[in-house]
Amino acid sequence: MSENVSIGWRAEFLARLQRFTDEMLESLHEASQGKDADEKEARTLRFAIQKSLRIWDKALREGQRDPRLEERLRQVEKQASQVKSGEA
């Protein structure tokens, strides 16, 4: 049972991480095309993508639930959301 919960969490976490990374890559692509973005926003998006890829790599290597990774992803998502909404 515990193994199924771990596998379910991992699949869910990696899917969430992939959605977020895809969204940030799309935003960065739009920024590089000159659509509604400045250099600060593009830099922040690149930073968010790098952090999400590090989190993803660590989650894949460790293969077990790590609340610290979940918290780090929430922080990166929050920061990226603030940048995209113009709050940062």
C-alpha positions, -999 to +999 in steps of 0.1 A: +000+000+000+027+025+009+045+018-024+013+026-043+009+058-024+045+068-031+041+059-069+008+079-070+024+109-053+054+108-076+033+106-108+011+135-096+041+156-085+060+150-117+029+159-138+024+191-118+060+199-123+058+192-160+027+215-164+045+243-146+077+239-166+057+238-199+039+270-189+071+288-180+087+277-212+057+290-232+059+323-213+096+325-220+091+318-257+065+346-258+088+369-241+116+361-266+091+370-294+086+404-278+051+398-266+043+417-234+076+410-215+106+429-204+141+416-196+134+413-159+104+391-165+123+369-190+152+366-165+128+356-138+111+330-160+145+315-169+153+313-132+120+296-125+126+270-153+161+263-140+147+258-104+119+235-116+143+214-136+165+210-105+135+200-085+124+176-112+159+160-113+160+156-076+125+140-075+135+115-102+168+106-085+153+101-050+121+085-061+104+091-027+081+117-013+100+147-001+079+176+014+108+199+009+105+195-029+068+202-028+075+234-008+102+245-032+079+239-062+052+260-044+077+288-039+088+288-075+052+287-087+043+316-065+073+337-076+065+330-113+028+338-108+038+372-092+060+380-121+034+371-147+008+392-129+031+421-126+033+420-088+071+414-086 
